[in-house]
Amino acid sequence: MRMRRAWEGDLPRMNEIDRLCYPQEKALPGGMFLFHLRHARILVAEGEAVVGFIIGYTKGRTGAIKILDIDPGHQRRGIGRRLMGAMEDELSAMGALRIYLEAAQENCAALSLYHQGGYSEGQLLIDFYGRGRDAWRLWKDLNRASGPDAR
Ligand SMILES: CC(C)(COP(=O)(O)OP(=O)(O)OC[C@H]1O[C@@H](n2cnc3c(N)ncnc32)[C@H](O)[C@@H]1OP(=O)(O)O)[C@@H](O)C(=O)NCCC(=O)NCCS
């Protein structure tokens, strides 16, 4: 499994993975991933095919991770953790000193992954994912995480 930067040819597969991860939700607008490809950083995890991706960007010294999706058929094999690590390295190289991300309050899998990676709850964002669907914004200070036990 390798982690690499995405290109336009990956976009249909990214859309497919997103729909597999969120079958009950409305599909994201077609141009959304193209927008991120042009204005953010996208990394994909690829074995025989692309099985997951992560989207992040920086604003000043702050990095943000916006989307992390792993094909349900490939979850729980450490791919999410590896993509998180690869994106943290990218954002750090782009100047980020801290990173934030959001996760639905009931998304135990994501919250557990983020806690394990050194993220802590900051703000509770009411109705962030729609009415009655609150989210945690979690933060990680990259400086504090740079010791030998960081990840
Ligand atoms: C959340 C998600 C990205 C995790 O990716 P993954 O590749 O399956 O995760 P990993 O195998 O790297 O797991 C790393 C850690 O995360 C936690 N974790 C992952 N899946 C979990 C699950 N189903 N239940 C509980 N903890 C889970 C565990 O702590 C795990 O460590 P462990 O296996 O040593 O116990 C994946 O489940 C996913 O894509 N879900 C749908 C989309 C989504 O919710 N994205 C995040 C939005 S904020």
The ligand as an SDF file (V2000), in Angstrom:
LIG
                    3D

 48 50  0  0  0  0  0  0  0  0999 V2000
  -12.8960    6.4220   10.4430 C   0  0  0  0  0  0  0  0  0  0  0  0
  -12.0770    5.7480    9.3390 C   0  0  0  0  0  0  0  0  0  0  0  0
  -11.4190    6.8270    8.4860 C   0  0  0  0  0  0  0  0  0  0  0  0
  -10.9830    4.8910   10.0010 C   0  0  0  0  0  0  0  0  0  0  0  0
  -10.1270    4.3700    8.9870 O   0  0  0  0  0  0  0  0  0  0  0  0
   -9.4830    2.9070    9.0970 P   0  0  0  0  0  0  0  0  0  0  0  0
   -8.4810    2.7500    8.0170 O   0  0  0  0  0  0  0  0  0  0  0  0
  -10.5500    1.8910    9.1710 O   0  0  0  0  0  0  0  0  0  0  0  0
   -8.7610    3.0220   10.5300 O   0  0  0  0  0  0  0  0  0  0  0  0
   -7.4470    2.2700   11.0110 P   0  0  0  0  0  0  0  0  0  0  0  0
   -7.4960    0.8380   10.6000 O   0  0  0  0  0  0  0  0  0  0  0  0
   -6.2630    3.0670   10.6030 O   0  0  0  0  0  0  0  0  0  0  0  0
   -7.6660    2.3150   12.5690 O   0  0  0  0  0  0  0  0  0  0  0  0
   -6.8740    3.1430   13.4390 C   0  0  0  0  0  0  0  0  0  0  0  0
   -7.5910    3.2320   14.7670 C   0  0  0  0  0  0  0  0  0  0  0  0
   -8.8460    3.9000   14.6110 O   0  0  0  0  0  0  0  0  0  0  0  0
   -9.8150    3.3170   15.4920 C   0  0  0  0  0  0  0  0  0  0  0  0
  -10.8900    2.6640   14.7210 N   0  0  0  0  0  0  0  0  0  0  0  0
  -10.9290    2.5010   13.3800 C   0  0  0  0  0  0  0  0  0  0  0  0
  -12.0920    1.9090   13.0250 N   0  0  0  0  0  0  0  0  0  0  0  0
  -12.7800    1.6970   14.1710 C   0  0  0  0  0  0  0  0  0  0  0  0
  -14.0480    1.1340   14.4530 C   0  0  0  0  0  0  0  0  0  0  0  0
  -14.8520    0.6570   13.4890 N   0  0  0  0  0  0  0  0  0  0  0  0
  -14.4690    1.1200   15.7380 N   0  0  0  0  0  0  0  0  0  0  0  0
  -13.6860    1.6030   16.7270 C   0  0  0  0  0  0  0  0  0  0  0  0
  -12.4540    2.1380   16.5250 N   0  0  0  0  0  0  0  0  0  0  0  0
  -12.0150    2.1870   15.2600 C   0  0  0  0  0  0  0  0  0  0  0  0
   -9.0800    2.2840   16.3110 C   0  0  0  0  0  0  0  0  0  0  0  0
   -8.5680    2.9680   17.4500 O   0  0  0  0  0  0  0  0  0  0  0  0
   -7.9570    1.8940   15.3660 C   0  0  0  0  0  0  0  0  0  0  0  0
   -6.8420    1.3660   16.0230 O   0  0  0  0  0  0  0  0  0  0  0  0
   -6.7690   -0.2290   16.2990 P   0  0  0  0  0  0  0  0  0  0  0  0
   -7.1580   -0.9170   15.0330 O   0  0  0  0  0  0  0  0  0  0  0  0
   -5.3380   -0.4250   16.6870 O   0  0  0  0  0  0  0  0  0  0  0  0
   -7.7420   -0.4860   17.4070 O   0  0  0  0  0  0  0  0  0  0  0  0
  -12.9550    4.7970    8.4810 C   0  0  0  0  0  0  0  0  0  0  0  0
  -13.7140    3.9810    9.3370 O   0  0  0  0  0  0  0  0  0  0  0  0
  -13.8860    5.5180    7.5210 C   0  0  0  0  0  0  0  0  0  0  0  0
  -13.5150    5.8740    6.4140 O   0  0  0  0  0  0  0  0  0  0  0  0
  -15.1600    5.7280    7.9440 N   0  0  0  0  0  0  0  0  0  0  0  0
  -16.1640    6.3450    7.0970 C   0  0  0  0  0  0  0  0  0  0  0  0
  -15.8640    7.8050    6.8330 C   0  0  0  0  0  0  0  0  0  0  0  0
  -15.5610    8.5530    8.1110 C   0  0  0  0  0  0  0  0  0  0  0  0
  -16.2590    8.4320    9.1100 O   0  0  0  0  0  0  0  0  0  0  0  0
  -14.5210    9.3930    8.0310 N   0  0  0  0  0  0  0  0  0  0  0  0
  -14.0890   10.2360    9.1430 C   0  0  0  0  0  0  0  0  0  0  0  0
  -14.9450   11.4330    9.1450 C   0  0  0  0  0  0  0  0  0  0  0  0
  -14.5070   12.5200   10.4820 S   0  0  0  0  0  0  0  0  0  0  0  0
  1  2  1  0
  2  3  1  0
  2  4  1  0
  2 36  1  0
  4  5  1  0
  5  6  1  0
  6  7  2  0
  6  8  1  0
  6  9  1  0
  9 10  1  0
 10 11  2  0
 10 12  1  0
 10 13  1  0
 13 14  1  0
 14 15  1  0
 15 16  1  0
 15 30  1  0
 16 17  1  0
 17 18  1  0
 17 28  1  0
 18 19  1  0
 18 27  1  0
 19 20  2  0
 20 21  1  0
 21 22  1  0
 21 27  2  0
 22 23  1  0
 22 24  2  0
 24 25  1  0
 25 26  2  0
 26 27  1  0
 28 29  1  0
 28 30  1  0
 30 31  1  0
 31 32  1  0
 32 33  2  0
 32 34  1  0
 32 35  1  0
 36 37  1  0
 36 38  1  0
 38 39  2  0
 38 40  1  0
 40 41  1  0
 41 42  1  0
 42 43  1  0
 43 44  2  0
 43 45  1  0
 45 46  1  0
 46 47  1  0
 47 48  1  0
M  END
$$$$
